[in-house]
Amino acid sequence: MSKHLQRDLDTLQQDLLALASSVEEALHKAIRALQDQEATLARKVIDGDAQIDEEENLIEEECLKILALHQPVAIDLRRIAAALKINNELERMADLAEDIADRALHLAGYPALPIPEKLQRMTDLTTTMVRQSLDAFVNLDPRQARRVCRLDDEVDRYNNDIIQELIVMMQASPAMLEPGLSLFSATRHLERIADHATNIAEDVVYLVEGVIIRHHPEAVQAEQ
């Protein structure tokens, strides 16, 4: 590998991690706004999404420039392909954080709403998946990536439990229908964020091993 390619790849990784940090911050703020029904914090998340979109565009341009200038092969080519996909996954996470913030803004117009206890556990698990999927990328660790993939089933269980709890609450009190639906939507958005973290983890396995494990549960379970 030429020193110029290595330099550009290092810069690309730094920019991806900066974007990931922005997305994580948006997610934390959106969840806090939802739990505390903080309209001001929710607006900050919504207003900040344009900057994240700009960062995503710049990273995509970097990837295309590296492909054109260096014509990488083998693992270097897979690294660029993975970076393009991870960049897109992060931007989608940011969009979902914005959607959660929008639901928080809607909830702020209602009296304090009891938040399902499992929502905090689901939030903690989802943010852990996001962080660990990015750690797996930085460390080129397919074992950790596979562990992230396996956590997705647990998030799905929390999602189903919370939705059932919300349905019972809305059936018991028609006045809770609209705020309950907002919480319902926010929970589904959180579950989608976990899906995107899983996609990043799958991209890491592809980057390191050259193996596509998406839609192959037996490959997820295998420890390399």
VEXNU-223879 format. One record per residue (C-alpha): residue number from 1; y, x, z. Coordinates in steps of 0.25 Angstrom, whole numbers. Example, Ala and Ser with C-alpha at 12.3 -4.5 7.8 and 13.67 -1.06 7.14 Angstrom:
R;nr;v;u;w
R;1;-18;49;31
R;2;-4;55;29
***
This chain:
R;nr;v;u;w
R;1;0;0;0
R;2;14;5;-4
R;3;24;7;7
R;4;33;-3;0
R;5;23;-13;1
R;6;20;-11;15
R;7;34;-12;18
R;8;36;-25;11
R;9;23;-30;18
R;10;28;-26;32
R;11;42;-33;29
R;12;34;-46;24
R;13;26;-46;37
R;14;39;-44;46
R;15;45;-56;38
R;16;33;-65;40
R;17;33;-62;55
R;18;48;-65;56
R;19;45;-78;49
R;20;33;-81;58
R;21;42;-79;70
R;22;53;-89;65
R;23;42;-99;62
R;24;36;-97;76
R;25;50;-99;82
R;26;52;-112;74
R;27;38;-117;79
R;28;41;-114;94
R;29;55;-121;93
R;30;50;-133;86
R;31;39;-135;96
R;32;48;-133;108
R;33;58;-143;101
R;34;47;-153;100
R;35;42;-152;114
R;36;56;-152;120
R;37;62;-162;110
R;38;73;-152;107
R;39;81;-156;95
R;40;90;-144;95
R;41;78;-134;94
R;42;71;-143;84
R;43;83;-142;75
R;44;83;-127;76
R;45;69;-126;71
R;46;73;-135;59
R;47;85;-127;56
R;48;78;-114;56
R;49;67;-118;46
R;50;76;-114;34
R;51;76;-100;39
R;52;61;-99;40
R;53;60;-105;26
R;54;69;-93;21
R;55;61;-83;28
R;56;48;-89;21
R;57;55;-88;8
R;58;59;-73;10
R;59;45;-69;14
R;60;39;-76;2
R;61;49;-68;-7
R;62;44;-55;0
R;63;30;-58;-3
R;64;32;-61;-17
R;65;41;-48;-18
R;66;30;-40;-12
R;67;19;-46;-22
R;68;28;-43;-34
R;69;33;-29;-29
R;70;20;-23;-24
R;71;9;-31;-30
R;72;0;-30;-17
R;73;-15;-31;-18
R;74;-27;-34;-8
R;75;-22;-35;6
R;76;-8;-33;3
R;77;-8;-45;-7
R;78;-15;-53;3
R;79;-4;-50;13
R;80;6;-55;4
R;81;-2;-67;1
R;82;-4;-70;16
R;83;11;-67;19
R;84;15;-78;9
R;85;6;-88;15
R;86;9;-85;29
R;87;24;-86;25
R;88;22;-100;20
R;89;14;-104;32
R;90;25;-99;42
R;91;35;-107;34
R;92;27;-120;35
R;93;25;-118;50
R;94;41;-117;51
R;95;42;-130;43
R;96;32;-136;53
R;97;40;-131;64
R;98;52;-138;58
R;99;44;-151;57
R;100;41;-150;72
R;101;55;-147;75
R;102;59;-160;67
R;103;49;-168;75
R;104;55;-162;88
R;105;69;-166;83
R;106;64;-180;81
R;107;57;-181;95
R;108;70;-176;101
R;109;76;-190;99
R;110;65;-196;108
R;111;63;-196;123
R;112;55;-184;128
R;113;41;-186;122
R;114;28;-181;129
R;115;23;-169;121
R;116;8;-169;121
R;117;3;-157;129
R;118;-7;-152;118
R;119;5;-150;109
R;120;9;-138;117
R;121;-5;-132;116
R;122;-5;-135;101
R;123;9;-128;100
R;124;4;-116;107
R;125;-8;-115;99
R;126;-1;-117;86
R;127;10;-106;89
R;128;-2;-97;94
R;129;-8;-99;80
R;130;5;-96;73
R;131;7;-83;81
R;132;-7;-78;80
R;133;-8;-81;65
R;134;4;-72;63
R;135;-2;-61;72
R;136;-14;-62;64
R;137;-6;-59;52
R;138;2;-48;58
R;139;-11;-41;63
R;140;-19;-45;51
R;141;-29;-51;61
R;142;-39;-60;54
R;143;-47;-63;67
R;144;-34;-68;74
R;145;-31;-76;61
R;146;-44;-83;62
R;147;-42;-86;77
R;148;-29;-93;73
R;149;-37;-101;62
R;150;-46;-106;73
R;151;-35;-111;82
R;152;-31;-121;72
R;153;-42;-131;76
R;154;-37;-131;90
R;155;-23;-134;85
R;156;-29;-146;77
R;157;-35;-151;89
R;158;-22;-151;97
R;159;-15;-158;85
R;160;-26;-169;85
R;161;-25;-171;100
R;162;-10;-172;100
R;163;-9;-182;89
R;164;-19;-191;96
R;165;-11;-190;109
R;166;2;-193;101
R;167;-5;-205;94
R;168;-9;-211;108
R;169;5;-209;113
R;170;11;-216;101
R;171;1;-227;102
R;172;5;-229;117
R;173;20;-229;115
R;174;26;-234;102
R;175;39;-228;106
R;176;32;-214;105
R;177;28;-216;90
R;178;40;-208;84
R;179;40;-197;93
R;180;25;-196;94
R;181;25;-195;78
R;182;35;-184;79
R;183;25;-176;89
R;184;14;-180;80
R;185;21;-173;68
R;186;25;-161;76
R;187;10;-159;81
R;188;5;-160;66
R;189;16;-149;62
R;190;11;-140;73
R;191;-3;-142;68
R;192;1;-138;55
R;193;8;-125;60
R;194;-6;-121;66
R;195;-12;-123;52
R;196;-1;-114;46
R;197;-5;-103;57
R;198;-19;-105;53
R;199;-15;-103;38
R;200;-8;-90;42
R;201;-21;-85;50
R;202;-29;-88;37
R;203;-20;-80;29
R;204;-21;-68;38
R;205;-36;-69;36
R;206;-34;-69;21
R;207;-24;-57;22
R;208;-34;-48;31
R;209;-47;-52;25
R;210;-44;-58;12
R;211;-52;-70;16
R;212;-47;-85;14
R;213;-52;-92;27
R;214;-43;-105;24
R;215;-53;-117;24
R;216;-64;-108;28
R;217;-67;-111;43
R;218;-79;-102;44
R;219;-70;-90;40
R;220;-60;-94;51
R;221;-71;-93;61
R;222;-76;-80;57
R;223;-70;-68;65
R;224;-69;-56;56
***
